[in-house]
Amino acid sequence: MLSSIKRELRIAFSKRTQPTWVRVTKWAVFLGIAAVLYGSDFFLYWVIGLPFIGILTHFLYRWKTHGWTRPWGGWSDVDARR
């Protein structure tokens, strides 16, 4: 389990998985919405819930695709067989 977590963290923080502009945009949107929701009842749901849902979705997809080696989903992801 620890090796799987280390591999996932290495992939998540790799500079080759996403272009820089995607990372900057993603964090700008997340922090912008967090700033708007700051002080409201939804702030904790946003700051804790959204990353948690994202991680769960990531691991579900990894599990269903057997580590990105098999296609799974409602779109053309046959290239995942490499």
SVG drawing of the C-alpha trace seen along z (x, -y; Angstrom):
<svg xmlns="http://www.w3.org/2000/svg" viewBox="-24 -36 32 40">
<polyline fill="none" stroke="black" stroke-width="0.4" points="0.0,0.0 2.8,-2.4 4.5,-1.9 1.2,-2.6 0.8,-5.9 4.4,-6.9 3.8,-6.1 0.6,-8.1 2.2,-11.1 5.1,-11.0 2.7,-11.0 0.6,-13.8 3.5,-16.1 5.3,-15.3 5.8,-18.2 5.2,-16.1 1.6,-15.0 -0.1,-18.4 1.1,-21.6 1.9,-24.5 -1.0,-26.6 -3.5,-23.8 -2.0,-23.6 -2.1,-27.4 -5.6,-27.7 -6.8,-24.8 -5.4,-26.4 -6.5,-29.9 -10.1,-28.7 -10.0,-26.6 -8.5,-29.4 -10.8,-32.0 -13.9,-30.1 -12.5,-29.4 -12.0,-33.2 -15.6,-33.8 -16.9,-31.2 -14.7,-32.2 -16.9,-32.8 -19.9,-31.0 -21.3,-27.7 -20.0,-26.1 -16.4,-26.9 -15.4,-23.7 -17.4,-21.6 -15.5,-23.2 -12.0,-23.1 -12.2,-19.6 -14.9,-18.0 -13.7,-18.9 -10.2,-17.5 -11.5,-14.4 -14.0,-13.8 -11.2,-14.4 -8.9,-11.9 -11.7,-9.3 -12.5,-9.8 -8.8,-9.4 -8.4,-6.2 -11.7,-4.8 -10.5,-5.4 -7.1,-3.9 -8.8,-0.8 -11.2,-0.4 -8.4,-0.9 -6.0,1.4 -3.5,-1.4 -4.2,-3.1 -3.6,0.1 -7.1,0.9 -9.9,-1.2 -12.8,-2.1 -15.4,-4.9 -18.0,-6.3 -15.7,-7.7 -13.0,-6.5 -10.2,-5.6 -8.8,-2.7 -5.4,-4.3 -5.1,-3.4 -4.1,0.1 -0.5,-0.8"/>
</svg>
